Every structure is written in structure tokens, then in C-alpha cells.
Amino acid sequence: MKGFIRMANDGWEQGWHERNGGNLSYRMKKEEVEAVREELRTDGEWKEIGTSVPKLAGEYFLVTGSGKYFRNVILAPEDSLAVIEVDETGERYRICWGLVNGGRPTSELPSHLMNHEVKVIASGGRHRVIYHAHPANVIALTFVLPLKDEVFTRELWEMATECPVVFPDGVGVVGWMVPGGRDIAVATSELMKQYDVAIWAHHGMFCSGEDFDLTFGLMHTVEKAAEILVKVLSIRPDKLQTITAQNFRDLAVDFKVSLPEKFLYEK
């Protein structure tokens, strides 16, 4: 709980969560559920998720509430957050703790749970955190760069040497879609089969990770690279020098990472 609250507050401090923007979810470990079992309600009404996530049947999640402000999580977690349980079919959930003043889990719950399901499979259960925020520089780039995985990945990689080490699989991009529904959840979960980062055009970014530090650090790294790129493009549209495709291949050898060749095209 302390890690969740800290991450929510760190995101607020970064300026990524205007008003009630953004959402965060954490798939709880069995021992964590047992540790707070006495605090969890079992009489909550079962409600439809809006999608089916059978691989998450019986799982518990700590999530931010819909319409809640990240800046208030540290002040009143019991009002801003909820622990939810997914039923045995993976199609319904109920609130077991939190949201003491009413409300419901994040409006992006279908996206979060579909992405959790994908990441449980892809990571062998290691990934537990899904984070959605509105970092300004990443959003700005979705207006001026082609909405293609290869372009966004290569441009961001070139901005800082650590980028291909932190997100060696690259980033995926979703064209603009109405948020909160099943369609954008499906599109994002398809990208999350390949990537740990999905950028939503004109909206924000989704990240997945094993724990709070890794997931926040991933979001932070991508946004910092985007900030550098915004500054570079503001100074002049063409770079005098940059990290080349061969430079990336050399980097991959020394840092023992595998970089997909689709991002290492000659420019």
C-alpha cells in the first residue's frame, strides 16, 4: 500500500495527473491478500467488467477510483482507492475495500485488466503493475510524429543512451480512440503482447512492470526522452548528429540486450 501511494504521489508531483487524469492498478500477491483478509468485505455487489479476463479469475487488485484525484491518494487512500476481486468467470468484479465515500474503480478498468491478463501470460506472472498517465511531452509528439511503433521507438531511443536498455522491446502506438471502452482495451492489449509501453495518441501512455519502481521508472524514462526530443525539434527539425543503427547494435552487445532489427533501419 505504501508503494502504491508513493507511486501515485510521484506521478502527481511530475505533473502527469491533472484533475482526475490517469489511473494505476496492482495485482496483489496471495500472501498480501491473506494479510488483509479480515479487512476485506465479501458482501459487495458483483458488477460487469465490460470484458472477459478468465486468466485473472479469483485475483485481487488495488486500483485507483474513477473520478478520484491522484493528488488526494496520499491524503485519503481509503476514499481514493479500492481493492477489487475478480469472480471465477473473469467477467465480474466486486469492491472489497475502499471508496468509502462511494464511487467505482477507474473508468479504464477494462484496459487495465485486459493488459494485466496479457502480461501475466507474457511475463510468466512477474508483471503486477499497470500505470496510465498523461505525460505532456509524449502527448505532444503524437501530433507531429507518424503514429508508428518503429518511428516512435527509434526517435525515443536516439534521445538517451539508456533508452534501448530500459525499454529494449520498443514502444507501441495506438491511434486516437474513445477511452474507457473495450475497443481501446483490445487494441492496447494486442500491443502489450510485444511491448511494456503503449502510447495513446493525443491522450497519454500505458506502462506495465514487475513492481512500482520499475514501472514508474519506465514511464519516467520514456517521458524524459520525449522531453529531449521536443526540445531538439524545437531548436531545429534536422539533427546534426545522433546515435546510429550500428551504435545501437554495439550497445546491445555490451549491455546484453536484444534490440529488434525493425527499429534499426537506416535513416
Secondary structure, DSSP 8 states (H G I E B T S, - for coil): -HHHHHHHHHHHHHT---TT--EEEEE--HHHHHHTGGG--S----EE-SS--GGGTT-EEEEEBTT--GGGTTT-HHHHEEEEEE-TTSSEEEEEEE-TTS--B-TTHHHHHHHHHHHHHHTTT---EEEEE--HHHHHHTTTS-S-HHHHHHHHHTT-TTHHHHSTT--EEE----TTSHHHHHHHHHHHTT-SEEEETTTEEEEEESSHHHHHHHHHHHHHHHHHHHHHHHH-SS-S----HHHHHHHHHHHT----GGG----
